[in-house]
């Protein structure tokens, strides 16, 4: 069993409309409803609703931000325990946890 359940691949974009058009065309996945309009867009299935790709609007440019893509998981045993296990596997903390989302990266 993994540390958590895979939720989605998240891609940082500067313009959600451009990102939606590009990634929908590349993947063949339609844009589906988002409760976070202006901040997140989703590509996937509308019914039953399931995002395959999340587009996250960011202000940083590609040059300013080294990681433009990450995966989201739902930890089975809590975020703190998941982060500890990921570090034990060789990952490290990229920045302090400010929300429910863990920020780790593998070397």
GINORDA-V666905 format. One record per residue. N is the residue number from 0. PHI is phi in whole degrees, -180 to 180 (999 if undefined). PSI is psi in degrees with one decimal (999 if undefined). Layout:
n:N phi:PHI psi:PSI
n:N phi:PHI psi:PSI
//
This chain:
n:0 phi:999 psi:142.3
n:1 phi:-78 psi:175.0
n:2 phi:-66 psi:-32.6
n:3 phi:-157 psi:176.3
n:4 phi:-91 psi:128.3
n:5 phi:-62 psi:130.1
n:6 phi:-104 psi:-55.3
n:7 phi:-169 psi:159.6
n:8 phi:-88 psi:133.8
n:9 phi:-115 psi:126.9
n:10 phi:-117 psi:126.1
n:11 phi:-79 psi:133.1
n:12 phi:-136 psi:155.4
n:13 phi:-90 psi:-22.9
n:14 phi:-137 psi:114.2
n:15 phi:-64 psi:-39.6
n:16 phi:-63 psi:-44.5
n:17 phi:-66 psi:-43.7
n:18 phi:-62 psi:-43.0
n:19 phi:-59 psi:-49.9
n:20 phi:-61 psi:-46.8
n:21 phi:-65 psi:-55.9
n:22 phi:-71 psi:-29.5
n:23 phi:-67 psi:-42.9
n:24 phi:-66 psi:-42.7
n:25 phi:-64 psi:-44.3
n:26 phi:-94 psi:-20.3
n:27 phi:79 psi:5.0
n:28 phi:-88 psi:134.4
n:29 phi:-76 psi:156.1
n:30 phi:-74 psi:133.7
n:31 phi:-121 psi:167.2
n:32 phi:-55 psi:142.5
n:33 phi:-128 psi:133.4
n:34 phi:-82 psi:-5.2
n:35 phi:-121 psi:50.2
n:36 phi:-54 psi:136.5
n:37 phi:89 psi:-14.2
n:38 phi:-120 psi:-42.4
n:39 phi:-134 psi:145.2
n:40 phi:-127 psi:155.7
n:41 phi:-128 psi:143.8
n:42 phi:-119 psi:136.3
n:43 phi:162 psi:-142.8
n:44 phi:-102 psi:139.3
n:45 phi:-84 psi:-33.9
n:46 phi:-146 psi:109.2
n:47 phi:-71 psi:147.3
n:48 phi:-63 psi:125.5
n:49 phi:-156 psi:119.5
n:50 phi:-82 psi:139.0
n:51 phi:-102 psi:-37.4
n:52 phi:-131 psi:134.9
n:53 phi:-109 psi:129.6
n:54 phi:-101 psi:124.8
n:55 phi:-114 psi:121.6
n:56 phi:-74 psi:127.9
n:57 phi:-132 psi:154.6
n:58 phi:-87 psi:-26.1
n:59 phi:-65 psi:144.7
n:60 phi:-87 psi:169.9
n:61 phi:-56 psi:-38.5
n:62 phi:-70 psi:-30.8
n:63 phi:-80 psi:-24.7
n:64 phi:-124 psi:115.2
n:65 phi:-71 psi:-28.9
n:66 phi:-111 psi:106.8
n:67 phi:-97 psi:-4.6
n:68 phi:-143 psi:139.2
n:69 phi:-151 psi:168.5
n:70 phi:-109 psi:149.2
n:71 phi:-107 psi:136.4
n:72 phi:-128 psi:155.1
n:73 phi:-104 psi:104.7
n:74 phi:-60 psi:138.4
n:75 phi:-74 psi:-31.9
n:76 phi:-121 psi:29.7
n:77 phi:92 psi:152.5
n:78 phi:-64 psi:-46.6
n:79 phi:-61 psi:-43.7
n:80 phi:-67 psi:-39.6
n:81 phi:-63 psi:-44.2
n:82 phi:-62 psi:-41.5
n:83 phi:-62 psi:-41.7
n:84 phi:-66 psi:-39.8
n:85 phi:-65 psi:-41.4
n:86 phi:-62 psi:-41.9
n:87 phi:-62 psi:-31.3
n:88 phi:-79 psi:-6.5
n:89 phi:118 psi:-2.6
n:90 phi:-77 psi:171.0
n:91 phi:-140 psi:162.1
n:92 phi:-78 psi:121.2
n:93 phi:-77 psi:-44.8
n:94 phi:-156 psi:161.0
n:95 phi:-59 psi:146.3
n:96 phi:-72 psi:117.8
n:97 phi:-108 psi:-11.3
n:98 phi:-145 psi:-161.0
n:99 phi:-74 psi:-9.9
n:100 phi:-95 psi:120.7
n:101 phi:-73 psi:144.9
n:102 phi:-120 psi:98.2
n:103 phi:-131 psi:159.4
n:104 phi:-143 psi:150.8
n:105 phi:-90 psi:147.1
n:106 phi:-76 psi:999
//
